[in-house]
Amino acid sequence: MTATRRMAPPKRLIYGPGPSMIEPRAYEAMSQPLTGIRDPYFLNIIAEIQAGLREALGTMNAKTFPIPASGSGAMETAVGNFVRPGAKFLVFANGHFADRLAAMGTRQGARMTHCEKTWGEAFSAEEAEDAIARDRPEVVAFVQGETSTGVYQSGRAIAAAAHQAGALVIADCVTTLGAMPVEMDAVGIDVAYSCAQKGLSCPAGLSPVSVSSAAWEWLEKRAEDSMTWYFDLRLLAKYFEPPHIYHHTPSPPLFYAMHEALAAVEEEGLRQRFERHRRAGEQLASGLTKLGFEPLVKQPQDRLWHLMTVRPPSGVDEAKLRERLALLNVEIEQPRGNQLRPQAAAHQRRRGDAVADPRLERERQGDKGDR
Ligand SMILES: Cc1ncc(COP(=O)(O)O)c(C=O)c1O
């Protein structure tokens, strides 16, 4: 069957929390010719990706490169390299992905502590300072864009308090990179990891990791090997600098896609891109609120701009609503708990202001649209 039938995947409008719609340049790039892993052309593409990632992450870190995994692999890389067995590891837990970080810490044999917060709320500076003063952790982790709740947490107060206590700071930037400010150096993040398939609009499979010089020094001095070989940053890093020592076989199409996605970010301008997402998010929030949806994140300043979590109006069955959107080829995410997660459809609208898809608007007004 595979020999006789050509694939024809449906064209969806993917407005869930990830994957996002693919940047058209990234799609095209993936069909370009492959090179060897030390071909000067490919090494130059990698160097340009590293430069683009530094820009988007807001860092000067030399150790900035993509690893071969989705965001969870990058999370495992951060935890596996920087959380030693027996280390005291504090996770700021206000959502599903913070819980995943904590689960990974437990598997590494860390002494876990949690600072818990109601889902849908961000941590205040006082809460961060108190938790760190109380627990005296060696490593602290937080999620900058908690996809499961829609909360943004810059991490400034967490990082400042952690550094005062001599702790390393890990930040999950899976949902923020390319759509909202990460500002790794300004915030004081030691280890940031992200993904390809959200704010960068690439397919999943390569995930950026960036490590500060202080954290890298710590890693170089780590006495025992980390328990993971594939995600061992000390080994992985050797490929990204001369003499480019083989570690694993990279996938050129994914690197090409990331190169073009970062080129699109550079062309648009990071500030303009953030502004586009901010405006789109505000419009989506205001439109949905008018329709009777209730934002899960009560404080507008704590909301992610490009991902919104809402409770449907009473009497609206969210599963049926998603079914109707699916008939229009629009995908949004099913709830974790009692909320929906439509992403602000900003990447389709580089220059326009409208957020709601016209077909959604027609649907709202009773016209079933072009099915
Ligand atoms: C905040 C956050 N961290 C980690 C992950 C895991 O990433 P992946 O699904 O690419 O493994 C996700 C995925 O949605 C996420 O939103």
The ligand as a Tripos MOL2 file, in Angstrom:
@<TRIPOS>MOLECULE
LIG
   16    16     1     0     0
SMALL
NO_CHARGES

@<TRIPOS>ATOM
      1 C1          6.1980   24.2900   28.8450 C.3       1 LIG1
      2 C2          6.4880   22.9890   28.1870 C.ar      1 LIG1
      3 N1          7.5490   22.2810   28.5710 N.ar      1 LIG1
      4 C3          7.8470   21.1000   28.0100 C.ar      1 LIG1
      5 C4          7.0750   20.5670   27.0030 C.ar      1 LIG1
      6 C5          7.4290   19.2640   26.3790 C.3       1 LIG1
      7 O1          7.7610   19.4610   25.0460 O.3       1 LIG1
      8 P1          7.5620   18.3030   23.9320 P.3       1 LIG1
      9 O2          6.1300   18.0020   23.8340 O.co2     1 LIG1
     10 O3          8.1350   18.9710   22.7070 O.co2     1 LIG1
     11 O4          8.3680   17.1380   24.3740 O.co2     1 LIG1
     12 C6          5.9590   21.2790   26.5610 C.ar      1 LIG1
     13 C7          5.0890   20.7480   25.4950 C.2       1 LIG1
     14 O5          4.0430   21.2640   25.1900 O.2       1 LIG1
     15 C8          5.6620   22.5110   27.1650 C.ar      1 LIG1
     16 O6          4.6040   23.2160   26.7620 O.3       1 LIG1
@<TRIPOS>BOND
     1     1     2 1
     2     2     3 ar
     3     2    15 ar
     4     3     4 ar
     5     4     5 ar
     6     5     6 1
     7     5    12 ar
     8     6     7 1
     9     7     8 1
    10     8     9 2
    11     8    10 1
    12     8    11 1
    13    12    13 1
    14    12    15 ar
    15    13    14 2
    16    15    16 1
@<TRIPOS>SUBSTRUCTURE
     1 LIG1         1 GROUP 0 **** ****
